Amino acid sequence: MRFWKTALLGLLVVLFLIQLPMAQASTEDEQNNIEVYEAAAPGVVNITTISVERDFFFNIVPRQGAGSGAIIDSEGYILTNYHVIQDSRRLEVTLADGSKWQGKLVGTDPDNDLAVIKIDAPSHKLTVIPMGDSDHLLVGQKVLAIGNPFGLGQTLTTGVISSLGRTLRAQNNTLMEDIIQIDASINPGNSGGPLLDSSGKLIGINSAIFSPTGASVGIGFAVPANTAKRIIPELIAQGYYAYPWIGASVTTLLSGDSRALDFAVDSGALIVEVVRSGPAHKAGLRGGDRRVRLGNRILIAGGDVVVAADGEPVNTAEELIRIIREKRPGDLLRLEVYRGGLHRRDVLVRLEERPKRR
C-alpha cells in the first residue's frame, strides 16, 4: 500500500513539473507585451496639474487634473498633450519609482495638442522611450498604450490600428490631420501617454477618445510621432511652433455655388477676406467684395478662387490649408487662381510666420 502511495505521489510530482513550465510559459504575443511594458513603463510619467477656477459663488478655488507623459531624452524633457497642462499653475511629475518632481512648462502647440515639459531629475532616474517612424504604419498593426487612467499608475492596454489619416478637431478648433485611430482602451488620465509599436518605439501620443459616456468604447486617437518630431525642437528652442501664414480666410466653393455665380471653375478654395499687409495682400490676391444670397446662405463673392497650389489640385478650403501647413514661414507658394472665378492667373505668395494668437 505504501508503494502505491509513493508511486502515486511521484506521478503527481512529475505531472506538476511537466505542467509548471506550461503554466509559466506565455504565447509569443504575450511575451512581446511583457517585454515592451517592462522596457517602456519606467519612461512613462504621471502628470498632476493644479489650476484655478471660480466656483458657484465666484470664489477662486484650486482644481486638480491628471494625465500622462513620455520621457523623450536624458535631460528630463517630457512629451505630453497640450490639454493635459492647459491653464495649469503648477505641474508635478511622478516617475515610475514614485519620486515626485516639479515640472516646468517648456513649450506648447495647441494646434496639434502637444506640449513639452521638463524636470530636473538626475539622468539615472530617467528612462527614455525611443521615437519610432509613424509614416509607414498599417491598419491592423499591433499597438500598446501605457498611461495613468483615473490616476492608476502604469496601466497597459493593447489593440490594433483601426484607421489612419483621420482628422480630429483640437480644443482651439484647429483641425489636426493624419491622426491615428486605435482600438486599445484609452481612458481619462491616459492622455499624453505613449502609443508604442511591438518593438517598444513611440509611434504616437494618445490624445483623445470618442465616447458618449467619457469612458473608452474602443475608439481612441493618437497624434503621430512624426508630427511630434517635427514640432519638438521648436517647442524646446522657442516655446512654440512657427506656423506658416498666408493672411487670408477661405471657404470651399461648391459646384452648385459655382453654377449660380457663372464661374469658370466648378470647385476650389474661394478667398473670402484678405488681411491688409499680409502675404496674400502683398501678392495681389483679392477677397470678396459683395454678398450673394444662395438659397438660405449668404456667400461673400468676388474673391479669387484657388484651384491649385504648387501644382497640386485644390478642390476645398481644407486642401489648401493642408498644403500651407506643410510649408515653413518664408517659403514661396505658387497658386493657380481664377480672378472673380473667371480669369486664370498664377500668383506667387511668400508665406510669413503666423501671428501669435491672443
C-alpha positions in Angstrom: 0.0 0.0 0.0 2.9 2.3 0.9 4.4 1.5 -2.5 1.3 2.7 -4.4 1.1 5.8 -2.3 4.7 6.6 -3.1 4.3 5.8 -6.8 1.1 8.0 -7.0 2.9 10.8 -5.2 5.8 10.6 -7.6 3.5 10.6 -10.6 1.7 13.7 -9.3 5.1 15.4 -8.8 6.1 14.5 -12.3 2.8 15.8 -13.7 3.2 19.0 -11.7 6.7 19.6 -13.0 5.5 19.0 -16.6 2.7 21.4 -16.2 4.7 24.1 -14.4 6.6 25.3 -17.4 3.4 25.3 -19.5 1.7 27.4 -16.9 4.6 29.8 -16.7 5.1 30.0 -20.4 3.3 32.5 -22.5 2.5 32.9 -26.1 4.8 34.9 -28.3 2.4 37.8 -28.4 2.1 37.8 -24.6 5.8 37.7 -24.2 6.1 40.7 -26.5 3.6 42.6 -24.4 5.6 41.9 -21.3 8.9 42.9 -22.8 7.6 46.1 -24.2 5.9 47.0 -21.0 8.9 46.3 -18.8 11.2 48.3 -21.1 8.9 51.3 -21.6 6.9 51.7 -18.4 9.8 53.3 -16.5 9.7 56.0 -19.1 6.0 56.9 -18.6 5.2 59.5 -16.0 2.1 60.7 -14.2 1.5 64.5 -14.5 -0.6 66.2 -11.9 -1.7 69.8 -12.6 -3.1 72.5 -10.4 -5.2 75.2 -11.9 -7.7 77.7 -10.6 -11.3 78.3 -11.4 -14.3 80.1 -10.0 -17.0 78.2 -8.1 -20.7 78.9 -8.0 -20.1 81.9 -5.6 -17.3 83.3 -7.8 -14.7 82.3 -5.3 -11.3 81.3 -6.8 -10.7 77.6 -5.9 -7.9 75.2 -7.0 -8.7 72.4 -9.4 -6.5 69.3 -9.8 -6.1 67.4 -13.1 -4.0 64.4 -14.2 -2.5 63.0 -17.3 0.4 61.0 -18.6 3.7 61.8 -20.4 6.7 60.1 -22.1 10.3 60.9 -21.3 12.0 61.7 -24.6 15.6 62.4 -23.6 18.0 62.1 -20.7 17.9 65.9 -20.0 14.4 65.5 -18.5 12.2 66.6 -21.4 8.7 65.0 -21.3 6.2 65.0 -24.2 2.5 65.2 -23.3 -0.8 66.7 -24.6 -1.4 70.4 -24.5 -4.9 69.8 -23.0 -3.2 68.0 -20.0 -1.3 71.1 -18.9 -3.6 73.8 -20.3 -4.2 76.6 -17.8 -2.1 74.9 -15.1 -0.5 77.0 -12.4 1.7 74.1 -11.1 3.0 70.8 -12.5 4.1 67.8 -10.5 5.6 64.8 -12.3 5.7 61.4 -10.7 8.2 58.9 -12.1 7.7 55.2 -12.1 9.8 54.8 -9.0 7.4 57.0 -7.1 9.6 60.1 -6.8 8.0 63.4 -7.4 9.5 66.4 -9.3 8.3 69.9 -10.1 7.6 70.3 -13.8 8.4 73.3 -15.9 6.4 74.1 -19.0 8.8 74.5 -21.9 6.6 74.9 -25.0 3.1 74.3 -26.3 1.4 73.6 -29.7 -2.4 73.8 -29.2 -2.9 73.1 -33.0 -1.6 69.6 -32.6 -2.5 69.2 -28.9 1.2 68.8 -27.9 3.3 70.2 -25.1 6.8 69.7 -23.7 7.6 70.0 -20.0 10.9 69.4 -18.2 12.0 68.1 -14.8 15.5 68.4 -13.2 15.9 64.8 -12.3 19.3 63.0 -12.5 19.7 61.1 -15.7 20.0 57.7 -14.0 16.3 58.1 -12.9 15.2 58.8 -16.5 14.2 56.0 -18.9 14.0 57.4 -22.4 11.3 56.0 -24.7 12.8 55.9 -28.3 10.9 57.6 -31.1 9.6 55.5 -33.9 8.5 56.3 -37.5 4.8 56.9 -37.9 4.9 57.3 -41.7 4.7 53.6 -42.5 2.1 52.4 -40.1 -0.5 49.9 -41.3 -4.1 49.3 -40.4 -4.2 46.1 -38.3 -0.8 46.7 -36.8 -0.4 45.9 -33.1 -0.1 48.8 -30.7 0.4 49.2 -27.0 -0.7 52.1 -24.8 0.8 52.9 -21.3 -0.7 55.6 -19.1 -2.3 56.5 -15.9 -6.1 56.2 -16.3 -8.1 57.6 -13.4 -4.8 58.1 -11.6 -3.9 54.4 -11.6 -0.2 54.2 -12.5 1.5 52.3 -15.3 -1.5 50.7 -16.9 -1.1 48.7 -20.2 -3.7 48.2 -22.9 -3.2 46.6 -26.3 -5.0 46.7 -29.6 -4.5 47.4 -33.2 -4.5 50.4 -35.5 -8.1 50.8 -36.7 -7.6 53.6 -39.2 -5.0 56.1 -40.4 -5.2 59.7 -41.7 -8.1 60.7 -39.5 -9.0 64.3 -38.9 -9.6 65.4 -35.4 -10.6 68.9 -34.1 -8.3 70.3 -31.4 -9.7 72.3 -28.5 -8.7 75.5 -30.2 -10.9 74.4 -33.2 -7.9 73.7 -35.4 -8.2 70.5 -37.5 -5.4 68.0 -36.7 -4.6 65.8 -39.6 -3.1 62.3 -40.1 -4.4 61.2 -36.7 -4.0 57.5 -35.8 -7.2 55.7 -34.7 -6.8 52.8 -32.4 -9.0 50.3 -30.5 -6.7 50.0 -27.5 -8.6 51.3 -24.4 -7.9 54.9 -23.7 -9.4 56.5 -20.6 -9.2 59.8 -18.7 -5.6 60.1 -17.5 -4.2 58.2 -20.5 -3.9 61.4 -22.4 -0.3 62.3 -23.2 0.9 58.8 -22.7 2.9 56.9 -25.4 1.4 54.7 -28.1 4.0 52.0 -28.8 4.7 49.5 -31.6 5.7 45.9 -31.0 9.4 47.0 -30.9 8.7 49.4 -28.0 9.1 52.6 -30.0 6.9 55.6 -29.6 4.7 55.9 -32.7 2.0 58.2 -31.3 0.8 60.3 -28.3 -2.5 59.2 -27.0 -4.7 62.2 -27.3 -8.5 61.6 -27.2 -11.3 59.1 -27.1 -14.7 59.1 -28.8 -17.2 58.2 -26.2 -20.7 59.3 -25.2 -20.0 58.3 -21.6 -16.5 59.6 -21.1 -15.1 56.1 -20.9 -13.4 54.0 -23.6 -15.6 52.4 -26.1 -12.8 51.2 -28.4 -12.3 54.4 -30.4 -9.1 56.2 -29.4 -6.9 58.7 -31.2 -3.2 59.5 -31.2 -1.1 62.2 -32.6 1.6 60.7 -34.9 5.2 60.5 -33.7 6.5 62.2 -36.8 4.3 65.2 -36.2 5.8 65.4 -32.7 9.4 65.0 -34.0 8.8 67.9 -36.4 7.5 70.2 -33.7 9.5 69.3 -30.5 12.8 71.1 -31.5 11.0 74.4 -31.9 9.0 73.9 -28.7 12.2 73.4 -26.8 14.1 76.2 -28.6 11.5 78.9 -28.5 8.4 77.7 -26.7 6.1 77.5 -29.7 5.9 76.2 -33.2 6.1 78.7 -36.0 3.3 78.0 -38.5 3.2 79.4 -42.0 0.5 82.1 -42.7 -1.0 83.3 -45.9 -3.1 86.1 -44.4 -6.4 85.1 -46.0 -9.6 83.4 -45.0 -11.0 80.8 -47.4 -14.2 78.7 -47.9 -14.9 75.8 -50.1 -16.6 76.7 -53.4 -19.4 74.2 -54.0 -20.3 73.2 -57.6 -23.8 74.5 -57.1 -22.5 77.9 -56.0 -20.2 77.9 -59.0 -23.0 77.4 -61.4 -25.2 80.1 -59.7 -22.3 82.6 -59.9 -21.4 81.6 -63.5 -17.8 80.8 -62.5 -15.4 79.2 -65.0 -14.4 76.6 -62.4 -16.6 74.0 -60.5 -14.6 73.8 -57.3 -11.7 75.3 -55.3 -10.9 77.5 -52.3 -12.7 80.8 -52.5 -10.9 83.7 -50.8 -13.4 85.4 -48.6 -11.1 88.0 -47.0 -7.5 89.2 -47.3 -5.6 90.6 -44.3 -4.2 94.0 -45.1 -0.4 94.0 -45.4 -0.4 90.2 -45.1 1.3 87.8 -47.5 -1.8 87.3 -49.7 -2.4 91.1 -49.9 1.2 91.7 -50.8 0.9 89.1 -53.6 -2.1 90.8 -55.0 -4.7 88.3 -54.1 -8.3 89.5 -53.7 -11.0 88.7 -51.2 -14.8 89.0 -51.7 -16.4 92.4 -52.3 -20.1 91.6 -52.3 -22.7 89.4 -50.5 -24.7 87.0 -52.6 -27.7 85.1 -51.3 -27.8 81.5 -52.4 -30.9 79.9 -51.0 -30.7 80.2 -47.2 -27.0 81.1 -47.3 -25.0 84.3 -47.7 -21.8 83.9 -49.8 -19.1 86.5 -49.9 -18.3 86.5 -53.6 -16.0 88.4 -55.9 -12.7 87.0 -54.5 -10.1 84.9 -56.2 -10.7 81.1 -56.4 -7.6 79.0 -55.8 -7.7 75.8 -57.9 -4.1 74.6 -57.4 -1.1 75.2 -55.1 2.4 74.2 -56.2 0.9 72.1 -58.9 -1.4 70.2 -56.6 -5.1 70.4 -57.3 -7.2 72.3 -54.7 -10.8 71.4 -54.5 -11.7 72.5 -51.0 -10.5 75.1 -48.5 -9.2 72.2 -46.3 -6.9 71.0 -49.0 -5.4 74.5 -49.4 -4.9 74.8 -45.6 -3.2 71.4 -45.5 -0.8 72.4 -48.3 0.1 75.6 -46.5 0.6 73.8 -43.1 3.2 71.6 -44.7 5.3 74.7 -45.6 7.5 76.9 -43.4 7.5 80.6 -42.9 9.5 82.2 -45.7 8.6 79.6 -48.3 7.2 80.6 -51.7 3.8 79.1 -52.6 2.7 79.2 -56.3 -1.1 79.5 -56.6 -3.3 79.0 -59.7 -6.3 81.2 -59.2 -9.3 82.5 -61.1 -9.9 86.2 -60.6 -13.5 86.6 -59.7 -14.0 83.0 -60.7 -13.4 83.8 -64.4 -9.9 84.7 -65.5 -7.0 82.4 -64.8 -3.7 83.7 -63.4 -0.6 82.5 -61.4 0.3 84.2 -58.2 3.4 83.7 -56.1 3.0 84.2 -52.4 5.8 84.3 -49.8 4.4 82.8 -46.6 5.1 84.5 -43.3 5.0 83.4 -39.7 1.5 83.2 -38.3 0.9 86.0 -35.7 0.6 84.8 -32.2 -2.9 84.3 -31.0 -4.0 86.4 -28.1 
